[in-house]
Amino acid sequence: MEREVTDGEGITWTCVQPLSGISEAAAQVEGQDAYWVVCTPSGGAQSVRVQLGKDWQTDCPDETLLEKIAAAQED
């Protein structure tokens, strides 16, 4: 499942859990209750990888997802 969010600069980010379709244990960040999610921009920015909770597709507010994307861009 993928999810799209648009930031304040008008860039639409498409976020997917790249390991969907495999076991939950394999997709989970080791030692944490989080999952790796890759977000790819519609413009010239670079894709980023963020850690999000299990139900990120439905339970993570757009603002939180955009904050995590912005923080990952700074790393």
matplotlib code that plots the C-alpha trace (Angstrom):
import matplotlib.pyplot as plt

x = [0.0, 1.3, 0.4, 0.9, 1.4, 2.2, 4.6, 4.5, 6.6, 4.1, 6.2, 4.1, 5.8, 4.8, 5.6, 5.7, 6.8, 9.3, 9.1, 5.3, 4.3, 6.9, 6.7, 6.0, 9.2, 11.3, 9.7, 10.1, 13.0, 15.1, 14.4, 11.7, 8.0, 8.5, 8.8, 11.0, 9.1, 10.6, 9.3, 10.0, 9.4, 7.7, 10.3, 14.1, 14.7, 16.2, 14.2, 14.3, 13.8, 11.9, 10.8, 7.1, 4.6, 2.9, -0.3, 1.4, -0.9, -3.9, -2.8, 0.1, -1.1, 0.1, 2.0, 3.9, 4.8, 6.0, 8.1, 9.8, 10.5, 12.0, 14.1, 15.4, 16.4, 18.6, 20.5]
y = [0.0, 3.5, 6.9, 10.4, 13.6, 17.1, 19.4, 23.2, 23.5, 21.6, 18.5, 15.3, 12.5, 8.9, 6.7, 2.9, 0.2, -1.5, -4.9, -5.3, -8.8, -10.4, -11.4, -8.6, -9.5, -9.0, -5.6, -4.3, -2.1, -4.4, -3.9, -1.3, -1.1, 0.7, -0.1, 1.3, 3.4, 4.9, 8.3, 9.4, 13.0, 14.1, 16.8, 16.9, 16.0, 12.7, 9.8, 9.3, 6.4, 7.0, 4.9, 4.8, 2.9, -0.2, 1.5, 4.5, 4.3, 5.2, 6.4, 8.8, 12.4, 14.0, 16.7, 14.0, 12.2, 15.4, 16.3, 12.9, 13.4, 16.8, 15.4, 12.6, 15.1, 16.9, 13.7]
z = [0.0, -0.8, 0.5, -0.9, 1.0, -0.4, 1.4, 1.7, -1.5, -3.5, -3.8, -3.6, -1.8, -2.4, 0.6, 0.5, 2.8, 0.5, 2.3, 2.1, 1.2, 3.5, 7.1, 9.7, 11.6, 8.5, 7.7, 11.2, 12.4, 14.5, 18.2, 17.7, 17.2, 13.8, 10.1, 7.3, 4.8, 1.7, 0.5, -3.1, -4.2, -7.4, -8.0, -7.9, -4.3, -3.2, -1.8, 2.0, 4.4, 7.6, 10.5, 11.2, 13.3, 12.2, 11.0, 9.4, 6.3, 8.4, 11.8, 11.1, 10.4, 7.2, 9.3, 11.2, 8.0, 6.4, 9.6, 9.4, 5.7, 6.4, 9.2, 7.0, 4.3, 6.9, 7.7]

ax = plt.figure().add_subplot(projection="3d")
ax.plot(x, y, z, "-o")
ax.set_aspect("equal")
plt.show()
